[in-house]
């Protein structure tokens, strides 16, 4: 079978492209190297939907960010992912920084960003965000900024794309690509795929994919960012809080999540190891100190997890989205911040490039842009739950006490289009393991459900694929083997 389009990369960008293209009468496949989609940069993302004023005007990512922000409203209605427009502050702590805020407001307003205002009234600022430092002298308020769950957004995109015919292949690391007679032949982990058009959305590995076709005009540098996540009961924020930005970063922010936690981070550290997502004492100290300049009463004792993510930084510091010299090959690379905000606009741009290639883009008669909202135990009243439990007792069996997740929700996550196959896959889809105990209670039960629903033994269940098995065999089997060895030695 020859596909019309193959997408390499199952992050938010690849899945957004897949969902956008799924409306057309095309045969489409997406290849992801990991055991699940949203496993790379997307997973450890700040989840901020930026207003669009931050990037320099000469960068294409500025316009794509502004356009992408606009598209979130309709996308959230269609795909039912968690999204809230809560607004953001860029916080000035010195009088001489006010000029920069005014300039950002001026340019942003000229470029169509709605509602930007510089607020200098400290009383008003602290009424809008009471936990902000009283050292504030002014803020740039962007009411169109918002927060989203980046992985839940990606799952929604993938599910809707699959509903509309896109095929997803996971555990498919691309090893080699050949191009002959206008057909791409992609060799991946024991499988071979063919396509007339190929889209490279491989994130941190995008330069390697491009080089497989002899194109070496950009490079990707991994930049690590560390985070501290706090318990839901720790502190409540009403705004996304940014410091004044630097040349390499928007700075260490303090931000609420759509699920009621807050986090602080990320820092910015250029590294060479593309797999290094470790946290460090020095890095976490930097993150905490940066956060406390904005929110002095950050409750360190209420931290429940530290983690790090990698950003794909191109040597141009701008998005690379272009038709290449190889007919049918489109690079979508170097999608650093604000890539999450821009994902829908990036997908639109890819459609434009396919049109330039002469690909026939005929909308399907049965295209369905809507993805049903996943049902959550916590969203129902007691009366509604009584009815659900009566119809299916698994609604009444709570697997994760911290996040109040029922067995029914986990089963639905496993059997959804592009469903969960790992412990992390379940965790990021419906939140068991996301709470205060970080999976201490629910992980064995999640393993049991995965084993039963996928019909595979416990020891084949992994945390996130490959060699991340949590169990290796039955205890008694090991004891019997040890006894046999001892008997032979005698």
C-alpha positions in Angstrom: 0.0 0.0 0.0 1.2 3.5 -0.9 -0.1 6.3 1.4 -0.8 9.7 0.1 0.9 11.2 3.2 3.0 9.8 5.9 3.8 11.9 9.0 6.9 11.1 11.1 6.4 12.2 14.7 3.5 11.8 17.1 3.9 14.9 19.2 1.4 17.7 19.2 2.6 19.0 15.9 2.5 15.7 14.1 -0.9 14.9 15.5 -2.3 18.4 14.7 -1.2 17.9 11.1 -2.7 14.4 11.0 -6.1 15.7 12.3 -6.2 18.6 9.9 -5.4 16.4 6.9 -7.9 13.8 8.0 -10.7 16.0 6.7 -9.4 15.3 3.1 -9.9 12.2 1.0 -6.3 11.0 1.5 -4.7 7.8 2.8 -2.6 9.0 5.8 -0.4 7.3 8.3 1.6 8.6 11.3 4.8 6.9 12.6 5.9 7.4 16.2 9.2 6.0 17.5 8.0 5.7 21.1 5.4 3.3 22.6 2.9 6.2 22.7 2.2 9.5 21.1 3.0 12.7 23.1 6.0 11.0 24.7 8.7 13.6 23.8 8.7 17.4 24.0 4.9 17.5 24.1 4.7 15.6 27.4 6.9 17.9 29.5 5.6 21.1 28.2 4.5 24.2 30.2 1.0 24.0 28.6 0.8 27.7 28.1 -1.2 29.1 25.1 0.7 32.3 24.4 -0.9 35.5 23.3 1.8 36.1 20.6 3.7 39.2 21.6 7.0 37.5 22.7 8.7 36.5 19.5 10.5 39.0 17.3 8.5 40.3 14.4 11.0 38.9 11.8 10.2 35.3 12.9 7.4 33.3 11.3 6.6 31.8 14.7 5.2 35.1 15.8 2.4 35.2 13.2 1.8 31.5 13.6 1.4 31.9 17.4 -1.1 34.7 17.0 -3.1 32.7 14.5 -2.8 29.6 16.5 -4.1 31.3 19.6 -7.2 32.3 17.7 -7.9 28.8 16.5 -7.9 27.3 20.0 -11.4 28.4 20.8 -13.1 26.4 18.0 -10.7 23.5 18.4 -11.5 23.2 22.1 -15.2 23.1 21.2 -14.7 20.4 18.6 -12.2 18.2 20.4 -13.2 18.6 24.1 -9.7 19.0 25.6 -9.0 21.0 28.8 -8.4 24.6 27.9 -8.9 27.8 29.9 -8.2 31.5 28.8 -7.0 32.8 32.2 -4.7 35.6 30.9 -1.0 36.2 31.6 1.1 38.8 33.3 4.7 39.8 32.3 5.9 41.2 35.6 8.2 44.2 35.8 10.1 44.6 39.1 12.0 47.7 38.1 10.7 51.0 36.7 13.1 50.9 33.7 11.3 47.7 32.5 8.0 49.5 32.0 9.3 50.9 28.6 9.8 47.3 27.4 6.2 46.4 28.4 4.8 49.4 26.6 6.7 48.4 23.4 5.5 44.8 23.6 1.9 46.1 24.0 2.3 48.6 21.1 3.6 46.0 18.7 1.3 43.3 19.8 -1.8 45.5 19.4 -0.6 46.5 15.9 -0.3 42.8 15.1 -3.9 42.1 16.2 -3.4 40.6 19.7 -6.6 41.5 21.5 -6.9 43.2 24.9 -3.3 43.9 25.7 -2.8 46.5 28.5 0.0 47.7 30.7 -1.2 48.0 34.3 0.8 50.2 36.7 -1.7 50.3 39.5 -0.2 48.0 42.1 -3.4 47.7 44.0 -5.3 46.6 40.9 -2.5 44.1 40.0 -2.6 42.5 43.4 -6.3 42.3 43.3 -6.1 40.4 40.0 -3.3 38.1 41.4 -3.0 38.3 45.2 0.0 35.9 45.4 2.2 38.0 43.2 5.2 39.7 44.8 4.5 43.2 46.2 7.8 44.3 44.5 5.8 44.5 41.3 5.8 47.9 39.6 3.8 47.0 36.5 2.6 44.2 34.3 1.7 43.5 30.7 -1.7 41.8 30.9 -2.7 39.5 27.9 -6.2 38.3 28.5 -6.1 36.0 25.4 -3.3 33.8 26.9 -4.5 30.5 28.3 -3.5 27.1 29.7 -4.0 23.7 28.2 -3.1 20.1 29.0 -0.6 19.4 26.2 -0.8 15.7 26.2 -4.6 15.6 26.5 -4.7 18.0 23.6 -2.5 15.6 21.6 -4.6 12.6 22.5 -7.7 14.4 21.4 -6.1 15.3 18.0 -5.0 11.7 17.5 -8.3 10.2 18.4 -10.2 12.5 16.0 -7.7 11.9 13.3 -8.1 8.1 13.8 -11.9 8.5 13.8 -11.4 10.0 10.3 -9.2 7.3 8.9 -5.6 8.2 9.8 -3.6 5.1 10.8 -1.2 5.3 13.7 1.8 3.1 14.1 3.7 3.3 17.4 7.1 1.8 18.2 8.2 2.7 14.7 11.6 4.4 14.9 12.6 5.4 11.4 15.9 3.8 10.4 16.3 4.7 6.7 14.4 6.6 4.0 14.7 6.1 0.2 13.2 8.3 -2.5 12.7 7.0 -6.0 10.2 7.7 -8.7 8.3 10.2 -6.5 7.7 7.5 -3.8 9.3 7.6 -0.3 10.1 4.2 1.2 10.5 4.4 5.0 12.2 1.6 6.9 11.2 1.4 10.5 11.7 -1.3 13.2 11.0 -4.3 11.0 8.3 -2.6 8.9 8.4 -0.8 5.6 6.0 2.0 4.6 5.6 3.8 1.3 4.1 7.3 0.6 3.9 9.9 -2.1 4.4 12.7 0.3 6.4 12.8 3.6 6.1 15.2 6.5 9.0 15.4 9.0 7.6 16.4 12.4 10.1 14.4 14.4 10.9 17.1 17.0 14.3 16.6 18.5 15.2 14.1 15.8 14.0 16.2 12.8 17.5 17.0 11.6 18.4 13.3 11.6 15.3 12.5 9.5 16.1 15.3 7.1 19.7 14.1 6.7 18.4 10.6 5.7 17.3 12.2 2.5 20.5 14.1 2.1 19.2 17.5 3.4 21.6 19.0 5.9 20.6 22.7 6.1 19.6 22.9 9.8 20.5 21.4 13.1 18.6 20.8 16.3 20.0 21.5 19.7 18.3 20.0 22.8 17.5 22.5 25.5 16.6 21.1 28.9 14.0 22.8 31.1 13.4 21.6 34.7 10.1 22.0 36.6 8.7 21.6 40.1 5.0 20.6 40.4 3.0 21.4 43.5 0.0 19.7 45.1 -3.5 21.0 44.3 -4.0 22.2 47.9 -0.8 24.2 48.0 -1.6 27.5 46.3 -4.1 28.9 43.8 -3.1 31.3 41.0 -5.5 33.1 38.7 -2.9 34.2 36.1 0.1 32.9 34.2 3.1 34.8 35.6 6.1 35.5 33.4 9.3 37.4 34.4 10.8 39.9 32.0 12.1 37.6 29.1 15.8 37.0 28.2 17.3 36.5 24.8 17.1 32.7 25.1 14.0 32.2 27.2 10.7 33.6 28.4 12.1 32.9 31.8 11.1 30.9 34.8 7.3 31.2 35.1 4.8 30.3 37.8 1.7 28.9 36.3 -1.5 27.1 37.2 -2.5 23.9 35.4 -6.0 23.1 34.0 -6.3 20.4 36.7 -5.7 22.8 39.7 -2.0 22.3 40.4 0.7 25.0 40.0 4.2 24.6 38.7 7.3 26.6 38.5 9.8 26.4 35.7 11.4 25.9 33.2 15.0 27.0 33.3 17.0 26.8 30.1 20.1 24.6 29.7 21.7 23.7 26.3 22.8 20.1 26.4 24.3 17.6 24.0 22.5 14.4 25.2 19.2 14.2 23.3 17.9 11.7 25.8 18.8 13.5 29.0 15.7 14.4 31.0 17.3 14.2 34.4 16.8 16.9 37.1 19.7 18.4 39.0 20.0 19.9 42.4 21.4 23.1 40.9 18.7 23.3 38.2 15.9 22.9 40.7 17.4 25.5 43.0 17.6 27.9 40.0 13.9 27.1 39.2 12.8 27.7 42.8 14.7 30.9 43.2 13.3 32.2 39.9 9.8 31.4 40.8 10.1 33.0 44.2 10.9 36.4 42.6 7.4 36.3 41.3 5.6 34.4 44.1 7.6 34.6 47.3 5.4 32.2 49.2 5.9 29.2 47.0 5.1 26.2 49.3 8.2 24.0 48.7 6.9 21.4 51.2 3.9 20.9 48.9 6.0 19.9 45.9 4.9 16.4 44.6 7.1 16.0 41.5 10.2 17.3 39.8 10.7 16.6 36.1 12.5 17.9 33.0 11.7 18.2 29.3 13.7 18.9 26.2 12.9 21.6 23.6 14.0 21.3 20.0 15.9 24.5 19.3 17.0 25.0 15.7 20.1 26.9 14.8 17.9 29.6 13.2 15.8 30.0 16.4 12.7 30.1 14.2 10.3 27.5 13.0 11.4 25.6 9.9 8.4 24.8 7.8 9.1 24.4 4.1 8.8 22.4 1.0 12.3 21.1 0.4 14.3 20.4 -2.8 13.0 16.9 -2.6 9.5 16.8 -4.2 6.9 15.8 -1.7 9.1 16.2 1.4 8.0 18.8 3.9 10.2 19.7 6.9 8.3 20.9 10.0 11.2 21.2 12.4 12.6 23.3 15.2 9.2 23.9 16.7 10.2 25.3 20.0 8.0 27.7 22.0 5.4 28.8 21.1 4.9 25.6 19.1 2.1 24.3 21.3 0.2 27.5 20.7 1.0 27.5 17.0 0.1 23.8 16.3 -3.2 24.5 14.5 -1.7 27.3 12.4 1.3 25.1 11.5 -1.1 22.4 10.3 -2.8 25.1 8.1 0.6 26.0 6.6 1.3 22.3 5.8 -2.0 22.2 3.9 -0.9 25.2 1.9 2.4 23.4 1.0 0.6 20.2 -0.1 -1.6 22.3 -2.3 1.5 23.8 -3.9 2.7 20.3 -4.5 -0.5 19.6 -6.4 -2.0 17.2 -3.9 -5.7 16.9 -4.4 -7.4 18.1 -1.2 -11.0 17.1 -1.5 -13.0 17.2 1.8 -14.6 13.9 2.8 -18.4 13.9 2.8 -18.4 12.0 6.1 -15.7 14.1 7.9 -16.4 14.5 11.6 -14.5 17.2 13.4 -15.9 16.3 16.8 -14.3 14.1 19.4 -16.6 13.2 22.3 -15.5 14.5 25.7 -14.1 11.7 27.9 -16.3 11.0 30.9 -14.7 11.6 34.3 -16.0 10.5 37.7 -15.3 13.9 39.2 -17.6 15.6 36.6 -20.8 13.9 37.7 -23.2 14.6 40.5 -24.0 11.9 43.1 -27.3 11.2 41.4 -25.6 10.8 38.0 -23.0 8.5 39.5 -25.6 6.3 41.1 -27.1 5.7 37.7 -23.7 5.0 36.1 -22.6 2.6 38.8 -25.9 0.8 38.5 -25.3 0.4 34.7 -21.6 -0.4 35.2 -20.2 -1.2 38.6 -16.7 -0.3 37.4 -17.7 3.4 37.7 -17.8 2.8 41.5 -14.4 1.1 41.8 -11.9 3.9 42.5 -8.4 3.0 41.3 -6.6 6.3 42.0 -7.7 7.9 45.2 -5.7 11.1 44.8 -7.3 12.0 41.5 -10.5 10.0 42.0 -10.2 7.9 38.8 -12.5 5.0 38.3 -11.8 1.6 36.7 -14.3 2.5 33.9 -12.2 5.6 32.9 -9.0 3.5 32.7 -10.7 0.9 30.5 -12.0 3.6 28.2 -8.5 5.1 27.9 -7.1 1.7 26.9 -9.8 1.1 24.3 -10.0 4.6 22.9 -8.8 5.2 19.3 -4.9 5.3 19.6 -5.5 4.0 23.2 -3.1 3.5 26.1 -0.7 0.6 26.0 1.6 1.5 28.9 1.3 2.7 32.5 2.2 6.3 31.4 -0.2 6.0 28.6 -3.0 5.5 31.1 -1.6 8.1 33.5 -1.5 10.9 30.9 -4.9 10.1 29.5 -7.0 9.9 32.7 -4.6 10.9 35.5 -4.0 7.8 37.8 -0.6 8.5 39.3 -0.8 12.3 38.9 -1.8 13.0 42.5 -0.1 13.5 45.8 1.2 9.9 46.1 2.4 9.8 42.5 1.1 6.3 41.8 2.0 4.6 45.1 -1.5 3.3 45.5 -2.8 2.9 42.0 0.1 1.6 39.9 -0.3 -2.1 40.7 -4.0 -1.8 39.9 -3.3 -0.1 36.6 -0.9 -2.9 35.7 -3.6 -5.4 36.5 -6.2 -3.6 34.3 -3.7 -3.2 31.4 -2.8 -6.9 31.6 -6.4 -8.0 31.6 -7.7 -5.6 28.9 -4.7 -6.1 26.5 -4.6 -9.8 27.3 -0.9 -9.9 28.0 1.0 -11.1 31.1 2.0 -8.7 33.9 5.7 -8.8 33.1 5.0 -7.5 29.6 3.5 -4.3 30.9 5.9 -1.3 30.7 6.0 2.2 32.2 6.6 3.8 28.8 7.7 1.1 26.4 11.0 -0.7 25.5 13.0 -1.7 28.6 10.8 0.0 31.2 9.2 -3.1 32.6 7.9 -2.8 36.1 7.7 -6.5 36.8 10.0 -9.3 35.5 8.3 -12.4 36.7 6.5 -14.3 39.5 8.2 -14.2 42.9 7.8 -18.0 43.4 9.4 -18.7 40.0 12.5 -16.9 41.1 12.5 -18.8 44.4 12.1 -22.1 42.7 15.0 -21.3 40.3 17.2 -20.3 43.2 16.3 -23.6 45.0 17.1 -25.6 41.9 20.5 -23.8 41.6 21.3 -24.6 45.3 20.3 -28.3 44.8 22.6 -28.6 41.8 25.5 -27.0 43.6 25.1 -29.5 46.5 
